[in-house]
Amino acid sequence: MGRLSQPLFYKSMLKLTERLQLVAAFLDPCECFADVGTDHAYLPVWMLQNGKARYAVAADINPNPLKNARNTLAQYGFAEQIELRLSDGLQNIAPWEVGAIAVAGMGGNQIADMIAGTPWLQNAEIQLVLQPMTHFEDVRRALRENGFSVLREETVAEGARVYLAISARYSGEPREYPEWYDYAGTLPQNPTETNLLFLKKVLARLQKRASALQETDVTESERLFKIIKEIKNACRADL
Ligand SMILES: C[S@@+](CC[C@H](N)C(=O)[O-])C[C@H]1O[C@@H](n2cnc3c(N)ncnc32)[C@H](O)[C@@H]1O
């Protein structure tokens, strides 16, 4: 699907950070977009300014971030089209409201809980764009176990950090994945500079955990060392 309309030139165009630019680039055009954990509501404003959504719900669990969001709307407009809503995860969002949902800047364990705890997401009409800050394997596991297919995943550098974004949709298709998949996803097949940097960090964390468990849980330690080896073997470049 193309854009809903040509992006208009607004007096003040919102410029996203590289991390949020990647999330925004992954999002498909939709009638109504929901940003869960919105804080400043930058993504909803960008989606409307760029003709990728007509309406948006900017949701956050805390009232203070919604004050930030209100300030952003005061600066860029769209108070009529973007609804600010208190919501713990997707609890106050209705299945029929949204065509695309972003959850960015949150822990992967929190995002995984939202995926597993929201059965109405299992609908091929709804796109999820997820940008976990930690526990990336929990997100891939939750997607896999609940019948979602990963459509795209990419990394981006912003300052000294590298961030991951994943686009997924429910497909309900059972698929076999290797044991290392949750830790590395499709990144080993696409060895861009930032993907390799990201994978090196994943491997360093796995190495630390595997070494720490050598005395107390030999089975888990050996499993993690095996996963490290398999990720290196699967990668199309040296890690
Ligand atoms: C680090 S900010 C990320 C803001 C923005 N999404 C971004 O990526 O730049 C995390 C936001 O998520 C909100 N948050 C944390 N847990 C949440 C939950 N369970 N449901 C909704 N929002 C949540 C926080 O209040 C905070 O505003």
The ligand as a Tripos MOL2 file, in Angstrom:
@<TRIPOS>MOLECULE
LIG
   27    29     1     0     0
SMALL
NO_CHARGES

@<TRIPOS>ATOM
      1 C1         12.1370    5.3140   26.7880 C.3       1 LIG1
      2 S1         10.5170    5.9110   26.4870 S.3       1 LIG1
      3 C2         10.4010    5.5950   24.7490 C.3       1 LIG1
      4 C3          9.6410    6.6850   24.0630 C.3       1 LIG1
      5 C4          9.4670    6.4920   22.5670 C.3       1 LIG1
      6 N1          8.6310    5.3510   22.2550 N.3       1 LIG1
      7 C5         10.8120    6.3300   21.9210 C.2       1 LIG1
      8 O1         11.1240    5.2180   21.4710 O.co2     1 LIG1
      9 O2         11.5810    7.2950   21.8630 O.co2     1 LIG1
     10 C6          9.5100    4.6370   27.1410 C.3       1 LIG1
     11 C7          8.0630    5.0810   27.3500 C.3       1 LIG1
     12 O3          7.2700    3.9250   27.5360 O.3       1 LIG1
     13 C8          6.3410    4.1710   28.5530 C.3       1 LIG1
     14 N2          5.9300    2.8520   29.0800 N.ar      1 LIG1
     15 C9          6.6270    2.0300   29.8780 C.ar      1 LIG1
     16 N3          5.9190    0.9180   30.1180 N.ar      1 LIG1
     17 C10         4.7480    1.0390   29.4420 C.ar      1 LIG1
     18 C11         3.6020    0.2280   29.2880 C.ar      1 LIG1
     19 N4          3.4930   -0.9560   29.8900 N.pl3     1 LIG1
     20 N5          2.5910    0.6710   28.5260 N.ar      1 LIG1
     21 C12         2.6700    1.8730   27.9160 C.ar      1 LIG1
     22 N6          3.7150    2.6880   28.0220 N.ar      1 LIG1
     23 C13         4.7510    2.2810   28.7770 C.ar      1 LIG1
     24 C14         7.0740    5.0570   29.5260 C.3       1 LIG1
     25 O4          6.1780    5.8010   30.3470 O.3       1 LIG1
     26 C15         7.8740    5.9590   28.5820 C.3       1 LIG1
     27 O5          7.1710    7.1150   28.2350 O.3       1 LIG1
@<TRIPOS>BOND
     1     1     2 1
     2     2     3 1
     3     2    10 1
     4     3     4 1
     5     4     5 1
     6     5     6 1
     7     5     7 1
     8     7     8 2
     9     7     9 1
    10    10    11 1
    11    11    12 1
    12    11    26 1
    13    12    13 1
    14    13    14 1
    15    13    24 1
    16    14    15 ar
    17    14    23 ar
    18    15    16 ar
    19    16    17 ar
    20    17    18 ar
    21    17    23 ar
    22    18    19 1
    23    18    20 ar
    24    20    21 ar
    25    21    22 ar
    26    22    23 ar
    27    24    25 1
    28    24    26 1
    29    26    27 1
@<TRIPOS>SUBSTRUCTURE
     1 LIG1         1 GROUP 0 **** ****
